[in-house]
Amino acid sequence: MTNYLDFERPLAEIEGKAEELRAMARANEEMDIETEAAALDKKARELLVDLYSKLTPWRKCQVARHPQRPHCRDYIAALFTEYTPLAGDRNFADDHAVMGGLARFEDQPVVVIGHEKGHDTKSRILHNFGMARPEGYRKAVRLMELADKFGLPVITLVDTAGAYPGKGAEERGQSEAIARSTEKCLQIGVPLISIIIGEGGSGGAVAFATADRVAMLEHSIYSVISPEGCASILWKDAEKMREAAEALRLTAQDLAELGVNDRVIPEPMGGAHRDPQAAIKAVGAALGGMLAELEGKSAKKLIKDRRKKFLDLGSKGLAA
């Protein structure tokens, strides 16, 4: 069953009418409704193209957060083989918001790490809605160190509203854990590729995305704060999130223009949630291309280029 977003309500009505007609035809085989249903299908396709050709930043936020959008677990299951999960930070606990381990991508050994949000109420609670605690970032550091030791490329799949801001997380050193993970991204001498598959929120995302190559799905977002949080601070009104989304320049297209991401991965018409397999296939193709770009580079060269990439951020246009 399709979960429609607020701005998709006209589309829901048309597709609903087409389905009602087909349900009536199934109940009464003598009815011939295919011509009328096909006309509704055509109208729905045209409306879908129209809606998604002019998405505002706020609507892109809604698409990026769609509950039926493929998550980290889906990408790992479809794109990687021989996945062996590794758990725990060897210090406190295992954080289910972060999953990762050893795997093969197109038969190449890699380490894959990502935020997992969950797909239903039970799994979302288990994975804390993709918001990692300190032990999640320390697990990521442990996996990156393992990858560096054995010369394995690291692939990170980012999908989080941000690091978990709870009292326990702060007591266990949340900000320090995020900083250590970001630092480790800059230190490892193996290719590091990050893909924003949904939300990239604040330092919780940066800790995984300080990479040689940063790619974003077409309707994903990446920002220093959520639009709601930004609106609450600047306007003292969370309902100003639409204005905040515009101001934050958080879309994949805006960030490509600013030089924050290196590649925008096209999504199926209507977003990744409408055709998860096509979206996953597109991510796999982009991932293969980015790994090929980094192949053969020495550890020293990778670290030097990665460091320069992030030191140069924000300088675009300043020389003029």
C-alpha positions as CSV (number, residue, x, y, z in Angstrom):
1,M,0.0,0.0,0.0
2,T,1.4,3.4,-1.0
3,N,1.9,5.9,1.7
4,Y,1.0,9.3,0.2
5,L,2.6,12.6,1.3
6,D,0.5,15.7,1.9
7,F,1.3,17.2,-1.5
8,E,0.5,13.9,-3.2
9,R,-3.2,14.0,-2.2
10,P,-4.5,14.8,-5.7
11,L,-2.4,11.9,-7.0
12,A,-3.8,9.6,-4.3
13,E,-7.4,10.4,-5.4
14,I,-6.7,9.6,-9.1
15,E,-4.8,6.4,-8.3
16,G,-7.5,5.4,-5.8
17,K,-10.3,5.8,-8.4
18,A,-8.4,3.7,-10.9
19,E,-7.9,1.0,-8.3
20,E,-11.6,1.1,-7.3
21,L,-12.6,0.6,-11.0
22,R,-10.3,-2.4,-11.2
23,A,-11.7,-3.8,-8.0
24,M,-15.2,-3.5,-9.3
25,A,-14.1,-5.3,-12.5
26,R,-12.6,-8.1,-10.5
27,A,-15.9,-8.6,-8.7
28,N,-17.9,-8.4,-11.9
29,E,-16.1,-9.9,-14.9
30,E,-18.7,-8.5,-17.3
31,M,-17.7,-5.0,-16.6
32,D,-15.3,-3.4,-19.1
33,I,-13.5,-0.5,-17.3
34,E,-10.0,-0.8,-18.8
35,T,-10.3,2.2,-21.1
36,E,-11.4,4.5,-18.2
37,A,-8.8,3.0,-15.8
38,A,-6.0,3.5,-18.4
39,A,-7.1,7.1,-18.8
40,L,-6.8,7.6,-15.1
41,D,-3.4,5.9,-15.0
42,K,-2.2,8.3,-17.7
43,K,-3.5,11.3,-15.8
44,A,-1.8,10.0,-12.6
45,R,1.6,9.6,-14.4
46,E,1.3,13.1,-15.8
47,L,0.5,14.6,-12.4
48,L,3.4,12.6,-10.8
49,V,5.8,14.1,-13.3
50,D,4.4,17.5,-12.7
51,L,4.6,17.3,-8.9
52,Y,8.2,15.9,-8.9
53,S,9.5,18.3,-11.5
54,K,9.0,21.3,-9.1
55,L,9.6,20.0,-5.6
56,T,10.3,22.7,-3.1
57,P,13.1,22.1,-0.5
58,W,10.5,21.3,2.1
59,R,8.8,18.8,-0.1
60,K,12.2,17.2,-0.7
61,C,12.5,16.9,3.1
62,Q,9.2,15.0,3.1
63,V,10.3,12.7,0.3
64,A,13.7,12.1,2.1
65,R,11.8,11.0,5.2
66,H,9.2,8.8,3.5
67,P,8.7,5.7,5.6
68,Q,8.7,3.4,2.5
69,R,12.0,4.8,1.3
70,P,14.7,2.0,1.1
71,H,17.0,2.1,4.2
72,C,20.5,0.9,4.9
73,R,19.5,-2.7,5.5
74,D,17.8,-2.8,2.1
75,Y,20.9,-1.5,0.3
76,I,23.2,-4.0,2.1
77,A,20.9,-6.9,1.3
78,A,20.7,-6.0,-2.4
79,L,24.2,-4.7,-3.2
80,F,26.5,-6.6,-1.0
81,T,27.3,-10.3,-0.6
82,E,28.9,-12.3,2.3
83,Y,27.8,-9.5,4.7
84,T,29.1,-10.3,8.1
85,P,27.8,-7.8,10.8
86,L,30.1,-6.7,13.6
87,A,28.6,-5.5,16.8
88,G,29.5,-3.4,19.8
89,D,32.1,-0.7,20.5
90,R,34.2,-2.9,22.9
91,N,33.4,-0.4,25.6
92,F,29.7,0.0,26.5
93,A,27.2,-1.6,24.2
94,D,26.0,-2.3,20.7
95,D,24.1,0.6,19.1
96,H,21.4,-0.8,16.8
97,A,21.0,2.6,15.1
98,V,24.4,1.9,13.4
99,M,24.9,-1.3,11.5
100,G,28.1,-2.4,9.8
101,G,30.5,-5.1,9.0
102,L,32.6,-6.9,6.4
103,A,31.1,-7.6,3.0
104,R,31.8,-7.8,-0.7
105,F,30.7,-5.3,-3.3
106,E,31.0,-6.7,-6.9
107,D,33.3,-9.3,-5.3
108,Q,35.6,-6.7,-3.8
109,P,36.1,-7.0,0.0
110,V,34.8,-3.8,1.7
111,V,33.6,-2.5,5.1
112,V,30.1,-1.1,5.0
113,I,28.6,1.1,7.8
114,G,25.3,2.9,7.9
115,H,22.4,4.3,9.9
116,E,19.3,2.1,10.0
117,K,16.0,3.7,10.8
118,G,13.7,0.6,10.8
119,H,10.6,0.0,8.7
120,D,7.8,-0.5,11.3
121,T,7.1,0.7,14.9
122,K,9.0,-2.2,16.5
123,S,12.1,-1.9,14.4
124,R,12.1,1.9,14.5
125,I,12.2,1.7,18.3
126,L,14.9,-0.9,18.2
127,H,17.0,1.2,15.9
128,N,16.2,4.4,17.7
129,F,14.9,5.9,14.4
130,G,18.4,6.0,13.1
131,M,19.7,8.4,15.7
132,A,23.0,7.0,16.9
133,R,24.4,7.1,20.5
134,P,28.1,7.4,21.3
135,E,28.6,3.7,21.1
136,G,27.3,3.7,17.6
137,Y,30.0,6.2,16.5
138,R,32.7,4.3,18.5
139,K,31.6,1.1,16.7
140,A,32.0,3.0,13.4
141,V,35.5,4.0,14.5
142,R,36.4,0.4,15.3
143,L,35.2,-0.7,11.8
144,M,37.1,2.1,10.1
145,E,40.3,1.1,12.0
146,L,39.7,-2.6,10.9
147,A,39.3,-1.5,7.3
148,D,42.5,0.6,7.4
149,K,44.5,-2.3,8.9
150,F,43.5,-4.7,6.1
151,G,43.3,-2.2,3.3
152,L,39.6,-2.4,2.7
153,P,37.5,0.5,1.2
154,V,34.9,1.9,3.5
155,I,31.4,2.6,2.3
156,T,29.0,4.6,4.5
157,L,25.2,4.9,4.0
158,V,23.9,8.0,5.8
159,D,20.3,8.3,6.8
160,T,19.8,10.1,10.2
161,A,18.0,13.1,11.5
162,G,21.0,13.6,13.7
163,A,22.8,12.0,16.6
164,Y,20.6,11.1,19.6
165,P,20.5,14.1,22.0
166,G,19.4,12.1,25.1
167,K,20.9,12.6,28.6
168,G,22.5,9.1,28.6
169,A,24.2,9.8,25.3
170,E,25.6,13.1,26.6
171,E,26.8,11.5,29.7
172,R,28.7,8.9,27.7
173,G,30.4,11.6,25.5
174,Q,28.2,12.1,22.5
175,S,30.1,15.1,21.1
176,E,33.5,13.5,21.7
177,A,32.4,10.3,19.9
178,I,31.2,12.2,16.9
179,A,34.4,14.2,16.8
180,R,36.5,10.9,17.0
181,S,34.5,9.4,14.1
182,T,35.0,12.5,12.0
183,E,38.7,12.5,12.8
184,K,39.0,8.8,11.9
185,C,37.4,9.5,8.5
186,L,40.2,11.9,7.8
187,Q,42.9,9.5,9.0
188,I,42.3,6.2,7.3
189,G,44.4,5.5,4.2
190,V,41.8,3.6,2.3
191,P,39.1,4.8,-0.1
192,L,36.1,6.2,1.8
193,I,32.8,6.7,0.0
194,S,29.6,8.1,1.6
195,I,26.1,8.1,0.1
196,I,23.3,10.2,1.7
197,I,20.3,7.9,1.0
198,G,17.7,9.9,3.0
199,E,18.4,12.4,5.7
200,G,21.9,13.7,6.5
201,G,21.4,15.5,9.7
202,S,24.1,17.6,11.5
203,G,27.2,16.1,13.1
204,G,25.5,12.8,13.2
205,A,25.8,12.6,9.5
206,V,29.2,14.4,9.1
207,A,30.8,11.7,11.3
208,F,30.2,9.2,8.5
209,A,30.4,11.5,5.5
210,T,33.8,13.1,5.8
211,A,34.7,11.1,2.7
212,D,36.7,11.1,-0.5
213,R,33.5,11.0,-2.4
214,V,30.1,12.2,-1.1
215,A,27.1,11.3,-3.2
216,M,23.4,12.1,-2.6
217,L,20.3,10.6,-3.9
218,E,18.3,13.1,-5.9
219,H,15.7,13.8,-3.2
220,S,17.9,13.3,-0.2
221,I,18.8,16.2,2.2
222,Y,22.0,17.2,4.1
223,S,22.1,20.0,6.6
224,V,23.6,21.4,9.8
225,I,20.1,21.2,11.5
226,S,16.6,20.1,10.6
227,P,14.3,22.7,9.1
228,E,12.1,22.5,12.2
229,G,15.0,23.0,14.5
230,C,16.3,25.9,12.4
231,A,12.8,27.5,12.4
232,S,12.5,27.2,16.2
233,I,15.8,29.0,16.7
234,L,15.5,31.7,14.1
235,W,11.8,32.5,14.2
236,K,10.8,30.8,17.5
237,D,8.2,29.0,15.5
238,A,8.7,25.4,14.2
239,E,5.9,26.0,11.7
240,K,8.3,28.2,9.7
241,M,10.0,25.0,8.5
242,R,9.2,25.7,4.9
243,E,11.1,29.0,5.0
244,A,13.9,27.3,6.9
245,A,14.3,24.6,4.3
246,E,14.7,27.2,1.6
247,A,17.3,29.1,3.7
248,L,19.3,26.0,4.6
249,R,20.0,25.0,1.0
250,L,19.9,21.4,2.0
251,T,18.9,19.7,-1.3
252,A,21.3,17.5,-3.3
253,Q,21.1,20.1,-6.2
254,D,22.0,23.0,-3.9
255,L,24.9,21.1,-2.3
256,A,26.3,20.0,-5.6
257,E,26.4,23.7,-6.7
258,L,28.2,24.5,-3.4
259,G,30.7,21.7,-3.9
260,V,29.6,19.8,-0.7
261,N,28.6,16.7,-2.6
262,D,30.4,15.2,-5.6
263,R,27.5,13.4,-7.3
264,V,23.7,13.4,-7.5
265,I,22.2,10.0,-8.0
266,P,18.9,10.1,-10.0
267,E,15.8,8.5,-8.3
268,P,12.9,6.8,-10.1
269,M,10.0,9.2,-10.9
270,G,8.1,9.8,-7.7
271,G,11.0,9.1,-5.5
272,A,12.9,6.0,-4.3
273,H,9.9,4.8,-2.3
274,R,7.9,4.2,-5.5
275,D,10.6,1.9,-7.0
276,P,13.1,0.8,-4.3
277,Q,14.8,-1.7,-6.6
278,A,15.5,0.9,-9.3
279,A,16.9,3.3,-6.6
280,I,19.1,0.7,-5.1
281,K,20.4,-0.3,-8.6
282,A,21.3,3.4,-9.3
283,V,23.2,3.6,-6.0
284,G,25.1,0.5,-6.9
285,A,26.1,1.9,-10.3
286,A,27.3,5.2,-8.7
287,L,29.2,3.3,-6.0
288,G,31.0,1.2,-8.6
289,G,32.0,4.3,-10.5
290,M,33.3,6.1,-7.4
291,L,35.3,3.1,-6.3
292,A,36.9,3.0,-9.8
293,E,37.9,6.7,-9.5
294,L,39.8,6.0,-6.3
295,E,41.4,2.7,-7.3
296,G,45.2,2.7,-7.2
297,K,45.6,5.8,-5.1
298,S,48.2,5.5,-2.3
299,A,47.2,5.9,1.3
300,K,49.2,9.1,1.5
301,K,47.5,10.6,-1.6
302,L,44.0,9.6,-0.3
303,I,44.6,11.3,3.1
304,K,46.1,14.4,1.5
305,D,43.3,14.8,-1.1
306,R,40.6,14.1,1.5
307,R,42.0,16.7,3.9
308,K,42.3,19.3,1.1
309,K,38.7,18.6,-0.1
310,F,37.3,19.6,3.3
311,L,39.7,22.5,4.0
312,D,38.6,24.0,0.7
313,L,34.8,23.7,1.4
314,G,33.3,27.2,1.6
315,S,36.0,28.9,-0.4
316,K,34.2,28.6,-3.7
317,G,33.7,32.0,-5.1
318,L,35.7,33.8,-2.4
319,A,38.7,34.4,-4.7
320,A,36.4,36.5,-7.0
